[in-house]
Amino acid sequence: MSRNGLFAALAASLVLSAGLAKAQEQPAAPTVQAPLGLAPAAQAPVAPAPQMPAAQAPVATPVEPGIQPALNSATGEQRSISLALPHDLSPWGMFMNADIVVKVVMVGLAFASLVTWTIWLAKSLEVLGGKLRARRAADAIGNAATLMQAGRALGHSGGPAALLVRAAEEERALSAGALDHASGDGLKERVASRLSRIEAAAARRMSRGTGLLATIGSTAPFMGLFGTVWGIMNAFIGISQAQTTNLAVVAPGIAEALLATAMGLVAAIPAVVIYNVFARSIAGYRQILADASAGVERLVSRDLDFRTVPPATAMAAE
C-alpha cells in the first residue's frame, strides 16, 4: 500500500470513532409510529419531556371511579346562594322578607299592641276622673246630716255618687204617701235595691275595654307562636330546595319566625300588666261607690227616724 492510501485509511478510522462517541453521549430519541400508509421518512422524532426531581414532582390524588370532582360546581352553588340570601336582618328587613302569613300575624300583633296602649291611655284618664268625683261626692255625703242636705251639697254634679243621692230622694218622694201607714223598712229595701243597681252599672261602665286587654294578653303569645311555626316550616322548605344545610340559608327564616314570637310577647306582656292595674283601680273605685251608697242609706234611715220627732227638733237637725 502506498503512503497516501495509508493516510486516507487512518483519517477515515478517526472520523468513524468520533461519530460513535458522539452518538453514545446523546440519548436515543423515541420514535412515533406513523399511521398506515405513511412512509418511514415522514416520521418525526419527538422531543423528550423534561424530567423533574423526585422531591418536586406533584403527588396525584387518587379518584374513585364514577366520581367527578365538583369543586367548580360547589363554588358556583355557594356563590349563587350568597347572592340570593338577604343581607338586611333588621326588624323592618325581616318583616319585608317574611312570608305573607307571617306578615299578617305581625300586623295583627302590632295592631293589638296599639289597641292596648290606646285603652291604657283612655281608661287611665277615665278611672282617675271617676275616682276623684266619687271621692268628693262620698265626702259630701259623709258630712251631710240629712238626705236633703247632701242633695244640696252635690247640686247638679254628675257621677254615680251624685246619682245615688238623687235616686234615694226620688224613692223617698214616691213612698211619701205610704210612710204614714207603714214602717220605713220597705223604703230602706227599695233604696238599697236601687243603689246596688247604680253601683253595678257604674262598675260595668268603668270596666269596659278591660276585657279586650284580657283577650289580647291571653291570645297574643299563641298568635306569635303560630307565626313562628309557619316561619320555621318555610325555613325547612328552603333547606330542602337549596340542598344545603348552610346556616346562612337557615338563619333568615328562623330570624323571621323569632320576630313573630317577640312581637307576640310585646303585645301580650303590657296587656296583662295593664289589665291587672285596671282591675285593682276599678276595685278601689267600686269601694268608694260602696262607701257613698252606705252613706246614703244612713241618711235615709236617719230621715225616717226624725219623722217621729217634733218639727222644731227636726228643723234644728237640718
Disulfide bonds with the S-S distance in Angstrom:
none
